[in-house]
Amino acid sequence: MQTQTFPLKNMDCDACQRLVSMTLQDLPGVEKVVANEREVAVTYDEGKITPATLQSALADVGHAA
């Protein structure tokens, strides 16, 4: 398992934090997600998912920095 922190943008409310958390948590290989208004820490199995995929999922929901 690896934990990586990604910066976030446009995090204006609690719903944004929930959206980011739910989006990442649903990806295969993601074990834990902790989001706040500035960043998200993701613990994941590097054999199942890459940081690029995580960053892409953040971009898809409009919160990649």
Secondary structure by P-SEA (a helix, b strand, c coil): cbbbbbbbcccccaaaaaaaaaaaaacccccbbbbcccccccccccccccaaaaaaaaaaacccc
